[in-house]
């Protein structure tokens, strides 16, 4: 009996050792993050395969193997499957995305809008830059900055309007948005699977650069009508304050815009302030300056008397800070306390109406 034990125990140990040595290994090649709104997780790369679930933007995975454009991944909950490798973001790019969001979060909002079409979010201005995400049509975004880049045609960003008509440069907006997927999209086929994110239960703040032409600004009606009549391309707008009359509260607005083609070195070239005339119950132009080369961000605040003020910086040969305050319906430059629309600025006509009731 002892002799049998002396033989059996080493054999069992040898079998256990060999089983451990030749066990299936799932060591990862690297890790990655999902860069698309939703990505299907498949059981294999075969033509006939099973859908295991859906991964959403920001989900972390371990990369186990690669086969052409397909990548074998393991989710944080241990599910192994295959995804399209084009929709994976490497950790370095993910960290750059997080840094970009941190920087954009510290900048005041210059305008709000919505995407006109499916719009790629880039890490830098330029259609050849790394893509961080793709917004669906009509996705709300907050605009915090502007830049320009050379226009190029790329396969994943086509537009029916064609290239910019007067320039080979185009405007880009630095925006903040939400990476999410509407409920009901990409439903998991196997309802028993609970290891992937379910539709509609994830929203992640995100920031990056988008083509400015692909964003429609949510302009208030008085500002929209004024820009159309003055042939101004709006780039930013702000509510300065509100005045009250018998009909209710009426916002007063600051607009920053430009004329001419995209790709200008200035973020904006014209400023206008629209105020509400309580006596005539209509909006009027209180201030115009068409001789600017300003840069974002424009910052709003209140002076010691509670009056709205705004600041920005000029670029080009005259690098200086500008500071204005709105006193009732008059805009004054704080530096010299003279009317802001002086010298070569375009003076609005008294009681110039923008919107008649």
VEXDREN-2710 file (C-alpha; in Angstrom, 1 decimal):
% VEXDREN-2710
k/r/px/py/pz
1/UNK/0.0/0.0/0.0
2/UNK/2.8/2.3/0.9
3/UNK/4.5/1.5/-2.3
4/UNK/1.4/2.4/-4.3
5/UNK/1.1/5.7/-2.5
6/UNK/4.8/6.4/-3.2
7/UNK/4.0/6.0/-6.9
8/UNK/0.6/7.6/-7.0
9/UNK/1.4/10.8/-5.2
10/UNK/4.3/11.9/-7.5
11/UNK/2.1/11.0/-10.5
12/UNK/-0.7/13.2/-9.3
13/UNK/1.7/16.0/-8.7
14/UNK/3.2/15.6/-12.1
15/UNK/-0.3/15.6/-13.7
16/UNK/-1.2/18.8/-11.8
17/UNK/2.0/20.5/-12.8
18/UNK/1.5/19.6/-16.5
19/UNK/-2.1/20.8/-16.3
20/UNK/-1.0/24.1/-14.9
21/UNK/1.8/24.5/-17.5
22/UNK/-0.5/23.7/-20.4
23/UNK/-3.6/25.5/-19.1
24/UNK/-5.3/27.9/-21.5
25/UNK/-3.6/31.3/-21.2
26/UNK/-5.5/34.6/-21.5
27/UNK/-2.6/37.0/-21.1
28/UNK/-3.5/40.3/-22.7
29/UNK/-1.3/41.9/-25.3
30/UNK/-2.5/45.4/-24.2
31/UNK/-5.5/47.2/-23.0
32/UNK/-7.9/49.6/-24.8
33/UNK/-11.1/51.6/-24.5
34/UNK/-14.2/51.6/-26.6
35/UNK/-14.3/54.8/-28.8
36/UNK/-17.7/54.4/-30.4
37/UNK/-21.2/55.0/-29.1
38/UNK/-21.8/51.2/-29.2
39/UNK/-19.8/48.2/-30.4
40/UNK/-21.1/44.7/-30.8
41/UNK/-19.2/41.9/-28.9
42/UNK/-19.2/38.8/-31.1
43/UNK/-18.5/35.2/-30.2
44/UNK/-16.1/34.7/-33.1
45/UNK/-14.9/36.1/-36.4
46/UNK/-16.8/33.4/-38.4
47/UNK/-19.5/34.3/-40.8
48/UNK/-22.1/32.6/-38.5
49/UNK/-21.5/33.9/-35.0
50/UNK/-23.4/34.9/-31.9
51/UNK/-23.8/38.4/-30.5
52/UNK/-22.6/38.3/-26.9
53/UNK/-23.5/41.9/-26.0
54/UNK/-22.9/45.5/-26.6
55/UNK/-20.0/47.7/-25.3
56/UNK/-20.4/51.4/-24.9
57/UNK/-18.0/54.4/-25.2
58/UNK/-15.4/54.3/-22.5
59/UNK/-15.7/50.6/-21.6
60/UNK/-12.2/49.2/-20.7
61/UNK/-11.1/45.9/-22.3
62/UNK/-8.0/43.7/-22.4
63/UNK/-6.7/42.9/-25.9
64/UNK/-6.0/39.2/-26.3
65/UNK/-5.5/38.6/-30.0
66/UNK/-5.8/40.2/-33.4
67/UNK/-7.1/38.9/-36.7
68/UNK/-7.1/41.4/-39.6
69/UNK/-9.4/44.3/-38.4
70/UNK/-11.0/42.2/-35.7
71/UNK/-9.7/42.1/-32.1
72/UNK/-10.3/39.5/-29.4
73/UNK/-11.0/41.3/-26.1
74/UNK/-11.9/40.5/-22.5
75/UNK/-14.2/42.8/-20.7
76/UNK/-13.7/43.9/-17.1
77/UNK/-16.3/41.3/-16.1
78/UNK/-14.4/38.5/-17.8
79/UNK/-16.5/38.0/-21.0
80/UNK/-14.3/37.2/-24.0
81/UNK/-15.4/38.1/-27.5
82/UNK/-14.5/39.8/-30.8
83/UNK/-15.0/43.5/-31.7
84/UNK/-14.1/45.7/-34.7
85/UNK/-10.6/47.0/-34.0
86/UNK/-11.3/50.3/-35.6
87/UNK/-13.5/51.2/-32.6
88/UNK/-10.8/50.7/-30.0
89/UNK/-8.8/53.6/-28.5
90/UNK/-5.3/53.0/-27.0
91/UNK/-4.6/54.1/-23.4
92/UNK/-2.3/57.0/-24.5
93/UNK/-5.1/58.5/-26.6
94/UNK/-7.6/57.9/-23.8
95/UNK/-5.4/59.8/-21.4
96/UNK/-5.1/62.7/-24.0
97/UNK/-8.9/62.7/-24.2
98/UNK/-9.2/63.0/-20.4
99/UNK/-6.6/65.9/-20.4
100/UNK/-8.5/67.7/-23.2
101/UNK/-11.8/67.4/-21.2
102/UNK/-10.0/68.8/-18.1
103/UNK/-8.8/71.8/-20.1
104/UNK/-12.1/72.4/-21.9
105/UNK/-14.0/72.2/-18.6
106/UNK/-12.1/75.2/-17.3
107/UNK/-13.2/77.5/-20.2
108/UNK/-16.6/79.3/-20.1
109/UNK/-19.2/78.3/-22.7
110/UNK/-19.1/80.6/-25.7
111/UNK/-22.2/79.2/-27.4
112/UNK/-24.4/76.1/-27.5
113/UNK/-25.6/74.2/-30.5
114/UNK/-26.4/70.8/-32.1
115/UNK/-24.7/68.7/-34.7
116/UNK/-26.2/68.9/-38.1
117/UNK/-24.9/65.5/-39.2
118/UNK/-22.9/62.6/-37.8
119/UNK/-19.8/64.4/-36.6
120/UNK/-16.3/63.1/-35.7
121/UNK/-14.7/64.4/-32.5
122/UNK/-10.9/64.8/-33.0
123/UNK/-8.1/65.2/-30.5
124/UNK/-6.8/68.2/-32.5
125/UNK/-8.2/70.4/-35.2
126/UNK/-7.9/68.6/-38.5
127/UNK/-9.6/65.8/-40.3
128/UNK/-6.5/63.6/-40.2
129/UNK/-6.2/63.8/-36.5
130/UNK/-7.0/60.9/-34.2
131/UNK/-10.8/60.4/-33.7
132/UNK/-12.1/60.2/-30.1
133/UNK/-15.8/59.7/-30.8
134/UNK/-18.6/60.2/-33.3
135/UNK/-21.6/62.3/-32.4
136/UNK/-25.0/61.4/-33.9
137/UNK/-27.0/64.0/-35.7
138/UNK/-28.8/66.5/-33.4
139/UNK/-26.4/65.9/-30.4
140/UNK/-26.2/68.9/-28.1
141/UNK/-22.7/70.4/-27.6
142/UNK/-21.2/73.4/-25.8
143/UNK/-18.6/75.5/-27.7
144/UNK/-15.7/76.8/-25.7
145/UNK/-13.0/77.6/-28.4
146/UNK/-12.1/77.9/-32.0
147/UNK/-9.2/77.1/-34.3
148/UNK/-8.5/76.6/-38.0
149/UNK/-7.0/73.8/-40.0
150/UNK/-6.2/72.9/-43.6
151/UNK/-9.1/71.4/-45.4
152/UNK/-8.6/67.8/-46.6
153/UNK/-11.0/65.2/-47.8
154/UNK/-11.1/62.0/-45.7
155/UNK/-13.1/58.8/-46.2
156/UNK/-14.9/59.0/-42.8
157/UNK/-15.9/62.6/-43.0
158/UNK/-17.7/63.5/-46.2
159/UNK/-20.2/66.4/-46.7
160/UNK/-22.6/67.1/-49.4
161/UNK/-21.8/70.8/-49.5
162/UNK/-18.2/70.0/-50.6
163/UNK/-15.1/71.9/-49.6
164/UNK/-15.0/75.5/-48.4
165/UNK/-15.8/77.6/-51.4
166/UNK/-13.4/80.5/-50.8
167/UNK/-10.5/79.1/-48.8
168/UNK/-8.6/75.9/-48.2
169/UNK/-8.8/76.4/-44.4
170/UNK/-11.8/75.7/-42.3
171/UNK/-13.0/76.6/-38.8
172/UNK/-13.0/74.1/-36.0
173/UNK/-14.8/74.3/-32.6
174/UNK/-13.5/73.0/-29.3
175/UNK/-16.6/71.5/-27.7
176/UNK/-17.9/69.7/-24.7
177/UNK/-20.5/67.1/-25.0
178/UNK/-21.9/63.8/-23.7
179/UNK/-20.9/60.4/-25.0
180/UNK/-24.0/58.3/-24.7
181/UNK/-26.4/56.0/-26.6
182/UNK/-30.2/56.5/-26.6
183/UNK/-32.2/53.8/-25.0
184/UNK/-33.3/51.0/-27.4
185/UNK/-30.2/51.2/-29.6
186/UNK/-28.2/48.0/-30.0
187/UNK/-30.4/45.8/-27.9
188/UNK/-28.6/42.8/-26.5
189/UNK/-30.0/39.7/-28.1
190/UNK/-29.5/37.4/-25.2
191/UNK/-31.4/38.9/-22.3
192/UNK/-29.6/36.7/-19.8
193/UNK/-26.3/38.4/-20.5
194/UNK/-25.7/41.1/-17.9
195/UNK/-22.0/41.6/-18.2
196/UNK/-22.1/44.4/-20.7
197/UNK/-23.5/47.9/-20.3
198/UNK/-27.2/48.0/-21.1
199/UNK/-28.7/50.6/-23.6
200/UNK/-29.1/54.1/-22.3
201/UNK/-27.5/53.7/-18.8
202/UNK/-24.2/55.4/-19.5
203/UNK/-23.3/59.0/-20.1
204/UNK/-19.7/60.3/-20.0
205/UNK/-18.6/63.9/-20.5
206/UNK/-16.3/64.3/-23.4
207/UNK/-14.4/67.1/-25.2
208/UNK/-12.6/67.6/-28.5
209/UNK/-12.6/69.3/-31.8
210/UNK/-15.3/69.2/-34.5
211/UNK/-15.8/71.0/-37.8
212/UNK/-17.6/74.2/-37.1
213/UNK/-19.7/73.9/-40.2
214/UNK/-21.2/70.7/-38.8
215/UNK/-22.7/72.5/-35.8
216/UNK/-25.9/74.6/-35.8
217/UNK/-25.9/77.3/-33.1
218/UNK/-28.9/77.5/-30.8
219/UNK/-29.3/81.2/-31.3
220/UNK/-32.1/83.2/-29.6
221/UNK/-34.6/84.5/-32.2
222/UNK/-33.6/88.2/-31.8
223/UNK/-29.9/87.3/-32.3
224/UNK/-30.6/85.0/-35.3
225/UNK/-32.7/87.7/-37.1
226/UNK/-30.1/90.3/-36.4
227/UNK/-27.2/88.2/-37.8
228/UNK/-29.2/87.3/-40.9
229/UNK/-30.1/90.9/-41.7
230/UNK/-26.5/92.1/-41.1
231/UNK/-24.9/89.2/-43.0
232/UNK/-22.8/88.1/-40.0
233/UNK/-21.6/84.6/-39.3
234/UNK/-22.3/84.0/-35.6
235/UNK/-19.6/82.4/-33.6
236/UNK/-20.6/83.1/-29.9
237/UNK/-23.4/84.6/-28.0
238/UNK/-24.2/85.4/-24.4
239/UNK/-27.1/86.6/-22.3
240/UNK/-25.8/89.7/-20.4
241/UNK/-28.8/90.4/-18.2
242/UNK/-32.6/90.7/-18.3
243/UNK/-34.9/93.7/-18.2
244/UNK/-38.5/93.5/-17.0
245/UNK/-41.6/95.3/-18.3
246/UNK/-45.3/94.7/-18.4
247/UNK/-44.8/91.8/-20.8
248/UNK/-42.2/89.9/-18.7
249/UNK/-38.5/89.4/-18.7
250/UNK/-36.4/90.1/-21.8
251/UNK/-32.8/89.0/-22.1
252/UNK/-30.2/91.4/-23.5
253/UNK/-27.5/89.8/-25.6
254/UNK/-23.9/90.0/-26.7
255/UNK/-22.9/88.5/-30.1
256/UNK/-19.5/87.7/-31.4
257/UNK/-19.2/87.0/-35.1
258/UNK/-17.4/87.4/-38.4
259/UNK/-17.9/88.2/-42.0
260/UNK/-16.3/86.5/-45.0
261/UNK/-14.9/83.0/-45.4
262/UNK/-13.8/80.5/-42.8
263/UNK/-10.1/80.2/-41.8
264/UNK/-9.6/83.7/-40.6
265/UNK/-6.8/84.3/-38.0
266/UNK/-9.2/86.1/-35.7
267/UNK/-11.8/84.1/-33.6
268/UNK/-14.2/87.0/-34.2
269/UNK/-14.1/90.3/-36.0
270/UNK/-17.3/92.0/-34.9
271/UNK/-19.2/92.5/-31.6
272/UNK/-22.8/93.6/-31.2
273/UNK/-25.0/94.1/-28.1
274/UNK/-28.8/93.9/-28.5
275/UNK/-30.9/95.5/-25.8
276/UNK/-34.7/95.7/-25.1
277/UNK/-36.5/99.0/-25.5
278/UNK/-39.2/98.8/-22.9
279/UNK/-41.0/101.9/-24.3
280/UNK/-41.2/100.6/-27.9
281/UNK/-41.2/96.9/-26.8
282/UNK/-38.6/95.8/-29.3
283/UNK/-35.0/94.8/-29.6
284/UNK/-32.4/97.4/-30.7
285/UNK/-28.7/97.5/-31.5
286/UNK/-27.0/99.2/-28.6
287/UNK/-23.4/98.7/-29.7
288/UNK/-21.4/97.7/-32.8
289/UNK/-17.7/97.2/-33.4
290/UNK/-16.6/95.9/-36.7
291/UNK/-12.8/96.5/-36.4
292/UNK/-11.8/93.7/-34.0
293/UNK/-9.5/90.7/-34.1
294/UNK/-10.5/89.0/-30.9
295/UNK/-9.8/85.7/-29.4
296/UNK/-11.9/83.4/-27.3
297/UNK/-12.8/83.0/-24.6
298/UNK/-15.1/86.0/-23.9
299/UNK/-15.6/86.2/-20.2
300/UNK/-18.7/87.6/-18.5
301/UNK/-19.0/89.0/-15.0
302/UNK/-20.7/91.7/-12.8
303/UNK/-19.0/94.9/-11.8
304/UNK/-19.3/96.2/-8.2
305/UNK/-22.6/97.8/-9.0
306/UNK/-24.0/94.6/-10.4
307/UNK/-23.9/95.7/-14.0
308/UNK/-22.9/93.1/-16.7
309/UNK/-19.4/93.4/-18.1
310/UNK/-17.4/91.3/-20.6
311/UNK/-13.7/90.9/-21.3
312/UNK/-11.7/89.4/-24.2
313/UNK/-8.2/89.7/-25.7
314/UNK/-7.2/91.1/-29.0
315/UNK/-4.7/89.2/-31.2
316/UNK/-2.4/90.3/-33.9
317/UNK/-0.3/93.5/-33.8
318/UNK/-2.4/95.0/-31.0
319/UNK/-2.3/92.4/-28.2
320/UNK/-4.4/94.0/-25.5
321/UNK/-7.2/93.1/-23.1
322/UNK/-10.6/94.7/-23.7
323/UNK/-13.1/95.4/-20.9
324/UNK/-16.7/96.7/-21.5
325/UNK/-19.6/97.3/-19.2
326/UNK/-23.3/97.5/-20.1
327/UNK/-25.0/100.4/-18.2
328/UNK/-28.7/100.1/-18.8
329/UNK/-28.6/100.2/-22.7
330/UNK/-25.2/101.9/-23.1
331/UNK/-22.0/99.9/-23.6
332/UNK/-18.9/101.7/-22.4
333/UNK/-15.2/100.6/-22.4
334/UNK/-13.9/100.6/-18.9
335/UNK/-10.3/101.6/-19.7
336/UNK/-11.1/105.2/-20.7
337/UNK/-14.8/105.5/-19.7
338/UNK/-15.6/106.7/-23.2
339/UNK/-18.4/105.3/-25.4
340/UNK/-17.3/101.9/-26.6
341/UNK/-18.4/102.4/-30.2
342/UNK/-16.1/105.3/-30.9
343/UNK/-13.4/106.3/-33.5
344/UNK/-13.6/103.9/-36.4
345/UNK/-16.3/101.6/-35.0
346/UNK/-19.6/101.5/-36.8
347/UNK/-22.1/103.6/-34.8
348/UNK/-25.7/102.2/-34.7
349/UNK/-28.4/104.6/-35.5
350/UNK/-30.5/105.8/-32.6
351/UNK/-33.4/103.5/-31.7
352/UNK/-32.4/101.0/-34.5
353/UNK/-35.0/98.3/-34.4
354/UNK/-34.2/94.6/-34.8
355/UNK/-37.4/93.0/-34.0
356/UNK/-40.8/94.7/-34.2
357/UNK/-43.7/93.3/-32.3
END
